[in-house]
Amino acid sequence: MSSTSEHSETSSDTSGPARRLSVSVDLAYDVAQAADILLQIGVGDFDRQTMIDHAYYSDTQLTIRDAPSNLVWAHVAQNFSCHYTALIDVTRPNTDIRAFPTMLLRNLPEEVMPYLVPSRYCPSDLFQKFAEDNFGASSGGQRVLDILDWVRNNLTYVIGTSDAQTTALETFVARQGVCRDFAHLVITLVRASTIPARMVSGYGLGVKPQDFHALAEVYLGGAWHLIDATGMTEPNGIAKISVGRDAADIAFMTIYGGAASLVNQSVLVTEV
């Protein structure tokens, strides 16, 4: 039995009321042939969340990158299972972004720039006219909120209507999807409005059905701000796992050299 426990701390900023979240994850997959598996299920090292403790348990030897990375590798011959637990204090406030202005592009930090351009699942260049026609009357935080309202009012949350290859354009046409699709469309429309946006995977209180949750994060006022297009949870109820341009960067499990079939997967997030 492989059991690994790690402890790491993030910023001591306590600008929001602390909420302690407990996370429990179980994964079980059959693997057709020997393969390498990359997991991104561990809570990441981010501002306004502090890891109290977390641990991985698996019969397969796990290779865990040093903090702050939460990347976990496993070489699997046939069957793979992993149990992950975490206890996190979240002090992230539910900030009202309405008054934040759009930042001048020349003032954006270099590391933020990649989140302005199109990516695999977020073809923002195809939505510039739509964004201007529908949201051009507002800017900054208000424009983001207008986009959020549009997505919530025009998309229906329906499980099983999309897959790992579905893009924001396909979601826009279908007008339905799951959290991944909601987040991709919000990110696409925000980028089309010349505001940086990225995708976040996380564990969220109130998410139904409970699972790995996908959200968007927008850069306004010199900081990143979480927004949940599904409306199921709020920033102070989220433990962030990882961030990236879109789902290609934040997948909770990626298999290299083989194929895997699901046996069991469960996520439980509670407040303690």
MIDOFI-85333 format. One record per residue (C-alpha): x, y, z; residue number from 1; residue in three letters. Coordinates in steps of 0.25 Angstrom, whole numbers. Example, Ala and Ser with C-alpha at 12.3 -4.5 7.8 and 13.67 -1.06 7.14 Angstrom:
<pts>
{pt {49 -18 31} 1 "ALA"} {pt {55 -4 29} 2 "SER"} 
</pts>
This chain:
<pts>
{pt {0 0 0} 1 "MET"} {pt {6 13 -4} 2 "SER"} {pt {2 25 5} 3 "SER"} {pt {7 39 4} 4 "THR"} {pt {4 51 13} 5 "SER"} {pt {8 65 10} 6 "GLU"} {pt {6 78 16} 7 "HIS"} {pt {8 92 10} 8 "SER"} {pt {4 106 13} 9 "GLU"} {pt {-1 117 4} 10 "THR"} {pt {-3 132 7} 11 "SER"} {pt {-6 136 21} 12 "SER"} {pt {-16 146 15} 13 "ASP"} {pt {-29 145 23} 14 "THR"} {pt {-37 155 16} 15 "SER"} {pt {-49 146 16} 16 "GLY"} {pt {-56 138 27} 17 "PRO"} {pt {-50 124 28} 18 "ALA"} {pt {-57 112 24} 19 "ARG"} {pt {-51 98 26} 20 "ARG"} {pt {-54 88 15} 21 "LEU"} {pt {-52 73 15} 22 "SER"} {pt {-50 66 2} 23 "VAL"} {pt {-50 51 -1} 24 "SER"} {pt {-48 45 -14} 25 "VAL"} {pt {-48 31 -19} 26 "ASP"} {pt {-43 27 -33} 27 "LEU"} {pt {-43 13 -39} 28 "ALA"} {pt {-40 9 -53} 29 "TYR"} {pt {-37 -3 -62} 30 "ASP"} {pt {-25 -1 -71} 31 "VAL"} {pt {-24 -9 -84} 32 "ALA"} {pt {-9 -9 -85} 33 "GLN"} {pt {3 -3 -77} 34 "ALA"} {pt {2 12 -77} 35 "ALA"} {pt {6 25 -70} 36 "ASP"} {pt {-5 32 -63} 37 "ILE"} {pt {-4 47 -58} 38 "LEU"} {pt {-13 51 -47} 39 "LEU"} {pt {-17 66 -44} 40 "GLN"} {pt {-26 63 -32} 41 "ILE"} {pt {-18 69 -21} 42 "GLY"} {pt {-22 83 -16} 43 "VAL"} {pt {-12 93 -21} 44 "GLY"} {pt {-3 104 -14} 45 "ASP"} {pt {-12 116 -17} 46 "PHE"} {pt {-14 129 -10} 47 "ASP"} {pt {-25 130 0} 48 "ARG"} {pt {-26 115 3} 49 "GLN"} {pt {-17 108 13} 50 "THR"} {pt {-15 93 13} 51 "MET"} {pt {-16 87 27} 52 "ILE"} {pt {-13 73 22} 53 "ASP"} {pt {-15 63 10} 54 "HIS"} {pt {-11 49 7} 55 "ALA"} {pt {-11 39 -5} 56 "TYR"} {pt {-14 24 -3} 57 "TYR"} {pt {-12 14 -14} 58 "SER"} {pt {-7 0 -17} 59 "ASP"} {pt {1 6 -28} 60 "THR"} {pt {14 13 -25} 61 "GLN"} {pt {12 28 -27} 62 "LEU"} {pt {22 39 -31} 63 "THR"} {pt {18 52 -25} 64 "ILE"} {pt {25 65 -30} 65 "ARG"} {pt {30 74 -19} 66 "ASP"} {pt {21 86 -15} 67 "ALA"} {pt {15 95 -20} 68 "PRO"} {pt {13 85 -31} 69 "SER"} {pt {1 75 -29} 70 "ASN"} {pt {5 66 -41} 71 "LEU"} {pt {4 51 -38} 72 "VAL"} {pt {10 41 -47} 73 "TRP"} {pt {7 26 -47} 74 "ALA"} {pt {11 14 -56} 75 "HIS"} {pt {0 5 -57} 76 "VAL"} {pt {0 -9 -62} 77 "ALA"} {pt {-15 -13 -61} 78 "GLN"} {pt {-23 -8 -50} 79 "ASN"} {pt {-22 6 -43} 80 "PHE"} {pt {-29 11 -31} 81 "SER"} {pt {-26 24 -23} 82 "CYS"} {pt {-32 30 -10} 83 "HIS"} {pt {-29 45 -7} 84 "TYR"} {pt {-33 53 5} 85 "THR"} {pt {-30 67 8} 86 "ALA"} {pt {-34 78 19} 87 "LEU"} {pt {-33 92 14} 88 "ILE"} {pt {-36 106 20} 89 "ASP"} {pt {-42 115 10} 90 "VAL"} {pt {-41 130 13} 91 "THR"} {pt {-45 135 -1} 92 "ARG"} {pt {-56 146 -1} 93 "PRO"} {pt {-68 146 -10} 94 "ASN"} {pt {-63 159 -17} 95 "THR"} {pt {-73 168 -24} 96 "ASP"} {pt {-65 170 -37} 97 "ILE"} {pt {-75 180 -43} 98 "ARG"} {pt {-67 192 -41} 99 "ALA"} {pt {-54 187 -46} 100 "PHE"} {pt {-50 194 -59} 101 "PRO"} {pt {-44 187 -72} 102 "THR"} {pt {-28 188 -70} 103 "MET"} {pt {-20 194 -81} 104 "LEU"} {pt {-13 182 -89} 105 "LEU"} {pt {1 189 -87} 106 "ARG"} {pt {-1 188 -72} 107 "ASN"} {pt {-4 173 -71} 108 "LEU"} {pt {7 165 -65} 109 "PRO"} {pt {14 156 -75} 110 "GLU"} {pt {9 143 -68} 111 "GLU"} {pt {-5 147 -71} 112 "VAL"} {pt {-4 150 -86} 113 "MET"} {pt {-6 135 -90} 114 "PRO"} {pt {-20 136 -84} 115 "TYR"} {pt {-24 146 -94} 116 "LEU"} {pt {-23 138 -107} 117 "VAL"} {pt {-31 126 -113} 118 "PRO"} {pt {-28 112 -108} 119 "SER"} {pt {-32 98 -112} 120 "ARG"} {pt {-46 98 -106} 121 "TYR"} {pt {-48 113 -105} 122 "CYS"} {pt {-47 119 -119} 123 "PRO"} {pt {-49 134 -114} 124 "SER"} {pt {-45 140 -128} 125 "ASP"} {pt {-58 134 -134} 126 "LEU"} {pt {-67 142 -124} 127 "PHE"} {pt {-61 156 -124} 128 "GLN"} {pt {-73 162 -132} 129 "LYS"} {pt {-83 154 -124} 130 "PHE"} {pt {-77 159 -111} 131 "ALA"} {pt {-77 174 -116} 132 "GLU"} {pt {-91 173 -121} 133 "ASP"} {pt {-97 167 -108} 134 "ASN"} {pt {-88 172 -97} 135 "PHE"} {pt {-82 185 -103} 136 "GLY"} {pt {-90 194 -95} 137 "ALA"} {pt {-82 190 -82} 138 "SER"} {pt {-67 188 -79} 139 "SER"} {pt {-59 182 -68} 140 "GLY"} {pt {-65 175 -57} 141 "GLY"} {pt {-79 179 -61} 142 "GLN"} {pt {-77 173 -75} 143 "ARG"} {pt {-72 160 -68} 144 "VAL"} {pt {-85 159 -60} 145 "LEU"} {pt {-93 162 -73} 146 "ASP"} {pt {-86 150 -80} 147 "ILE"} {pt {-89 141 -67} 148 "LEU"} {pt {-103 145 -68} 149 "ASP"} {pt {-104 142 -82} 150 "TRP"} {pt {-98 128 -81} 151 "VAL"} {pt {-107 125 -69} 152 "ARG"} {pt {-120 129 -76} 153 "ASN"} {pt {-116 123 -90} 154 "ASN"} {pt {-110 109 -86} 155 "LEU"} {pt {-117 97 -79} 156 "THR"} {pt {-109 88 -70} 157 "TYR"} {pt {-110 74 -76} 158 "VAL"} {pt {-101 63 -72} 159 "ILE"} {pt {-97 54 -84} 160 "GLY"} {pt {-99 64 -95} 161 "THR"} {pt {-84 67 -97} 162 "SER"} {pt {-71 60 -96} 163 "ASP"} {pt {-56 62 -94} 164 "ALA"} {pt {-55 68 -109} 165 "GLN"} {pt {-66 78 -108} 166 "THR"} {pt {-62 92 -110} 167 "THR"} {pt {-68 106 -106} 168 "ALA"} {pt {-73 107 -121} 169 "LEU"} {pt {-81 94 -120} 170 "GLU"} {pt {-87 98 -106} 171 "THR"} {pt {-91 111 -112} 172 "PHE"} {pt {-99 104 -123} 173 "VAL"} {pt {-104 93 -114} 174 "ALA"} {pt {-108 102 -103} 175 "ARG"} {pt {-106 91 -93} 176 "GLN"} {pt {-95 85 -85} 177 "GLY"} {pt {-88 82 -72} 178 "VAL"} {pt {-79 91 -63} 179 "CYS"} {pt {-67 89 -73} 180 "ARG"} {pt {-75 94 -84} 181 "ASP"} {pt {-81 106 -76} 182 "PHE"} {pt {-67 110 -72} 183 "ALA"} {pt {-61 109 -86} 184 "HIS"} {pt {-72 118 -92} 185 "LEU"} {pt {-71 129 -81} 186 "VAL"} {pt {-55 128 -83} 187 "ILE"} {pt {-57 130 -98} 188 "THR"} {pt {-67 142 -97} 189 "LEU"} {pt {-58 149 -87} 190 "VAL"} {pt {-45 147 -95} 191 "ARG"} {pt {-53 152 -107} 192 "ALA"} {pt {-56 164 -99} 193 "SER"} {pt {-41 166 -97} 194 "THR"} {pt {-41 162 -82} 195 "ILE"} {pt {-32 151 -78} 196 "PRO"} {pt {-39 138 -74} 197 "ALA"} {pt {-34 124 -70} 198 "ARG"} {pt {-40 111 -66} 199 "MET"} {pt {-40 105 -51} 200 "VAL"} {pt {-42 92 -46} 201 "SER"} {pt {-47 91 -32} 202 "GLY"} {pt {-55 84 -21} 203 "TYR"} {pt {-67 92 -18} 204 "GLY"} {pt {-78 92 -7} 205 "LEU"} {pt {-92 91 -12} 206 "GLY"} {pt {-88 85 -26} 207 "VAL"} {pt {-98 75 -30} 208 "LYS"} {pt {-95 64 -34} 209 "PRO"} {pt {-82 65 -26} 210 "GLN"} {pt {-70 63 -35} 211 "ASP"} {pt {-58 71 -40} 212 "PHE"} {pt {-63 84 -43} 213 "HIS"} {pt {-59 94 -54} 214 "ALA"} {pt {-60 109 -53} 215 "LEU"} {pt {-55 121 -59} 216 "ALA"} {pt {-45 132 -53} 217 "GLU"} {pt {-44 146 -59} 218 "VAL"} {pt {-33 156 -57} 219 "TYR"} {pt {-38 170 -52} 220 "LEU"} {pt {-32 180 -43} 221 "GLY"} {pt {-18 173 -43} 222 "GLY"} {pt {-24 160 -37} 223 "ALA"} {pt {-31 147 -42} 224 "TRP"} {pt {-45 146 -38} 225 "HIS"} {pt {-53 132 -38} 226 "LEU"} {pt {-67 132 -44} 227 "ILE"} {pt {-76 119 -45} 228 "ASP"} {pt {-84 120 -58} 229 "ALA"} {pt {-93 109 -53} 230 "THR"} {pt {-96 117 -40} 231 "GLY"} {pt {-95 104 -31} 232 "MET"} {pt {-84 110 -22} 233 "THR"} {pt {-77 122 -18} 234 "GLU"} {pt {-62 126 -17} 235 "PRO"} {pt {-61 124 -2} 236 "ASN"} {pt {-66 110 -4} 237 "GLY"} {pt {-56 106 -14} 238 "ILE"} {pt {-43 98 -12} 239 "ALA"} {pt {-35 101 -25} 240 "LYS"} {pt {-27 89 -31} 241 "ILE"} {pt {-21 95 -43} 242 "SER"} {pt {-22 106 -54} 243 "VAL"} {pt {-19 106 -69} 244 "GLY"} {pt {-24 111 -82} 245 "ARG"} {pt {-35 101 -83} 246 "ASP"} {pt {-39 87 -80} 247 "ALA"} {pt {-27 82 -87} 248 "ALA"} {pt {-18 88 -76} 249 "ASP"} {pt {-26 83 -64} 250 "ILE"} {pt {-31 69 -66} 251 "ALA"} {pt {-32 62 -53} 252 "PHE"} {pt {-26 49 -60} 253 "MET"} {pt {-18 48 -73} 254 "THR"} {pt {-14 34 -78} 255 "ILE"} {pt {-2 32 -87} 256 "TYR"} {pt {1 20 -95} 257 "GLY"} {pt {-12 12 -92} 258 "GLY"} {pt {-27 13 -90} 259 "ALA"} {pt {-35 13 -77} 260 "ALA"} {pt {-49 9 -74} 261 "SER"} {pt {-56 15 -62} 262 "LEU"} {pt {-60 5 -50} 263 "VAL"} {pt {-63 15 -39} 264 "ASN"} {pt {-61 30 -37} 265 "GLN"} {pt {-67 38 -25} 266 "SER"} {pt {-64 52 -19} 267 "VAL"} {pt {-69 57 -6} 268 "LEU"} {pt {-67 72 -1} 269 "VAL"} {pt {-73 76 12} 270 "THR"} {pt {-71 87 22} 271 "GLU"} {pt {-65 84 36} 272 "VAL"} 
</pts>
